[in-house]
């Protein structure tokens, strides 16, 4: 009978240990499920962050290309501006030369007008003298 009591105690202890082991196993399974859920959430967050990083990397490349295009365009404008400044300087020089030539031609035109006026006066004087001579010739003849 003593053995029976002893066996029942041992069985009760084993049963209690089994119940505790089951409880521990359930808690570990719940912990494992929680960890699996958290791992899945973290994996999803990681995937989203990787997608964001890839998107940002793509945007950076686009911005770098855009910046490069803008730098190239600015260099092109600078080159064109330099050409335009050189052309404008040449045109200004031609304008100044033409202006001087026009002033010279204007002075020559004034001189020619003055000479023309002198010739016209001389011609009119000569015509008047011819008329006087013609009148004298007619009177004599």
Phi, psi and omega per residue, in radians:
X1 nan -0.656 3.076
X2 -1.073 -0.678 3.112
X3 -1.132 -0.666 3.141
X4 -1.113 -0.764 3.132
X5 -1.136 -0.758 3.121
X6 -1.068 -0.772 -3.138
X7 -1.135 -0.672 3.136
X8 -1.163 -0.674 3.097
X9 -1.117 -0.796 3.134
X10 -1.100 -0.701 3.124
X11 -1.141 -0.674 3.116
X12 -1.139 -0.712 3.101
X13 -1.142 -0.767 3.131
X14 -1.110 -0.728 3.133
X15 -1.101 -0.728 3.120
X16 -1.122 -0.739 3.099
X17 -1.113 -0.685 3.101
X18 -1.108 -0.770 3.125
X19 -1.083 -0.738 3.113
X20 -1.132 -0.731 3.125
X21 -1.113 -0.719 3.103
X22 -1.088 -0.764 3.136
X23 -1.086 -0.800 3.096
X24 -1.059 -0.746 3.137
X25 -1.093 -0.759 3.103
X26 -1.079 -0.757 3.126
X27 -1.104 -0.722 3.130
X28 -1.170 -0.672 3.087
X29 -1.107 -0.728 3.104
X30 -1.135 -0.731 3.077
X31 -1.068 -0.756 3.134
X32 -1.094 -0.767 3.100
X33 -1.075 -0.745 3.106
X34 -1.083 -0.787 3.125
X35 -1.110 -0.711 3.094
X36 -1.094 -0.734 3.121
X37 -1.112 -0.812 3.109
X38 -1.094 -0.690 3.127
X39 -1.096 -0.732 3.109
X40 -1.113 -0.743 3.107
X41 -1.080 -0.784 3.138
X42 -1.140 -0.672 3.107
X43 -1.103 -0.713 3.100
X44 -1.133 -0.773 3.098
X45 -1.080 -0.721 3.114
X46 -1.074 -0.772 3.120
X47 -1.067 -0.775 3.127
X48 -1.092 -0.728 3.120
X49 -1.149 -0.696 3.098
X50 -1.105 -0.722 3.088
X51 -1.078 -0.748 3.105
X52 -1.099 -0.734 3.122
X53 -1.094 -0.762 3.110
X54 -1.091 -0.721 3.111
X55 -1.113 -0.768 3.117
X56 -1.126 -0.686 3.105
X57 -1.097 -0.736 3.099
X58 -1.097 -0.792 3.123
X59 -1.066 -0.687 3.105
X60 -1.081 -0.731 3.115
X61 -1.097 -0.750 3.112
X62 -1.062 -0.781 3.136
X63 -1.124 -0.684 3.103
X64 -1.096 -0.762 3.121
X65 -1.130 -0.734 3.122
X66 -1.094 -0.771 3.119
X67 -1.083 -0.729 3.130
X68 -1.108 -0.771 3.097
X69 -1.034 -0.741 -3.140
X70 -1.155 -0.698 3.107
X71 -1.107 -0.746 3.105
X72 -1.085 -0.747 -3.138
X73 -1.118 -0.719 3.112
X74 -1.099 -0.742 3.103
X75 -1.095 -0.711 3.112
X76 -1.076 -0.763 3.133
X77 -1.131 -0.726 3.113
X78 -1.054 -0.767 3.135
X79 -1.095 -0.813 3.121
X80 -1.091 -0.713 3.131
X81 -1.069 -0.758 3.098
X82 -1.041 -0.746 3.108
X83 -1.109 -0.761 -3.139
X84 -1.112 -0.708 3.108
X85 -1.094 -0.735 3.128
X86 -1.124 -0.779 3.119
X87 -1.105 -0.742 3.133
X88 -1.109 -0.690 3.102
X89 -1.106 -0.723 3.118
X90 -1.138 -0.757 3.116
X91 -1.097 -0.723 3.116
X92 -1.078 -0.730 3.117
X93 -1.099 -0.788 3.098
X94 -1.077 -0.686 3.119
X95 -1.077 -0.798 3.131
X96 -1.086 -0.743 3.116
X97 -1.098 -0.767 3.135
X98 -1.117 -0.688 3.119
X99 -1.071 -0.763 3.118
X100 -1.124 -0.744 3.111
X101 -1.086 -0.722 3.115
X102 -1.097 -0.722 3.101
X103 -1.095 -0.720 3.102
X104 -1.103 -0.801 3.127
X105 -1.117 -0.630 3.100
X106 -1.121 -0.775 3.088
X107 -1.073 -0.767 3.127
X108 -1.105 -0.684 3.121
X109 -1.115 -0.727 3.095
X110 -1.067 -0.761 3.123
X111 -1.087 -0.762 3.128
X112 -1.138 -0.658 3.084
X113 -1.092 -0.755 3.113
X114 -1.066 -0.805 3.118
X115 -1.093 -0.722 3.121
X116 -1.062 -0.730 3.109
X117 -1.093 -0.723 3.100
X118 -1.106 -0.767 3.128
X119 -1.118 -0.695 3.136
X120 -1.113 -0.738 3.109
X121 -1.095 -0.782 3.125
X122 -1.094 -0.712 3.139
X123 -1.124 -0.775 3.130
X124 -1.123 -0.697 3.098
X125 -1.102 -0.769 3.139
X126 -1.103 -0.740 3.106
X127 -1.087 -0.717 3.129
X128 -1.119 -0.714 3.117
X129 -1.133 -0.698 3.116
X130 -1.094 -0.722 3.134
X131 -1.100 -0.703 3.128
X132 -1.116 -0.797 -3.141
X133 -1.119 -0.707 -3.138
X134 -1.110 -0.760 3.133
X135 -1.121 -0.709 3.117
X136 -1.155 -0.685 3.141
X137 -1.146 -0.722 -3.134
X138 -1.175 -0.641 -3.124
X139 -1.227 -0.637 -3.142
X140 -1.317 -0.560 -3.079
X141 -1.612 nan nan
